[in-house]
């Protein structure tokens, strides 16, 4: 289960996020940097106002990697009663010393380390975080004008980060300028939480105030663990419509397609084909259940990005001997989405002859189907 984290600046926004269905409410000053810290008294007021109804977190600020300074800031936040403290890990030779210096704080409460996708994050630090007793790790962006998380890391890289967190027993979060269309793509990885600020605000400005309709849109795109009693009827209806479809023929269907996508792939049964990648062309047609929303409401859409992401992730997994194996893996990844009835996958090797060779397969949803993430790894327990 992936949870929704909403960053807030004061008690009024905290209560709005609570009633909007946020699972984790995060105290942050978006005007003071990537991880701008609120004063501890403000964090304490937010914690008190929420009264234990939801998990709370707070960021320690954009701090230099000085062990004593970081430890002091974390201790001050822990004294507010917040459930989780998030610490930014900026590239610095002193970074390993900071992690070890936080071992006592990690024994007192839950710490989450924040790595930055636009600063060449060092995934090997996850082992050190686990050794120091950290609760989790997350990816964010340090420069908010440099683009979204997915502008800096490919989907396969994000999958690797999530898998590495799981391997080290760390709760995993993804954030960084995320927008509503990113949500279905990232849910396929089953991170423990997705973090939002700008997507929840008026005009998508992270320094503006929270916007009720934006909050409802993000909440309706993430299957909820629990629902607040006063969540709007419109959002409740949308969430009800997100339940898995039962089978083809019971509702209208649409066809989503990706045509002529060419990628370098390490594929082939011959030894010489293991020496270098070769161009492979992919065409995929997906039959999906049509949702009831009309107009420009993206909540009723199965995105072609989900197909492209699945292809890229499978291609990045390593050498594949047979085109049939590649086509089958793509078909199963696409069928793992609840709205998909059937899929046709065509895989063509372009470098073999002056022509095309390959395979085309058609697969339909079985009676029972795993989720997309079951094709990869299962995560740790979600935030409680």
Secondary structure, 3 states (H helix, E strand, C coil): CCEEEEEECCHHHHHHHHHCCCCEEEECCHHHCCCCCCCHHHHHHHHHHHCCCCEEEEECCCCCCCHHHHHHHHHHHHCCCCCEEEEECCCCCCHHHHHHHCHHHHHHCEEEEEEEHHHCCCCCHHHHHHHHCCCEEEEECCCCCCCCHHHHCCHHHHHHHHHHHHHCCCEEEECCCCCHHHHHHHHCCCCCEEEECHHHEHHHCCCCCECHHHHHHHHHHCCCCCCCCCCCHHHHHHHHHCCCCCCCCCCCEEEEEEEEEEEEECECCCHHHHCCCEEEEEEEEEEEECCCCCCCCHHHCCCHHHHHHHHHHHHCCCCECCHHHHHHHHHHHHHCCCCEEEEEEEEEECCCCCCCEEEEEEEECCCCCCCHHHHCCCCCCCCC
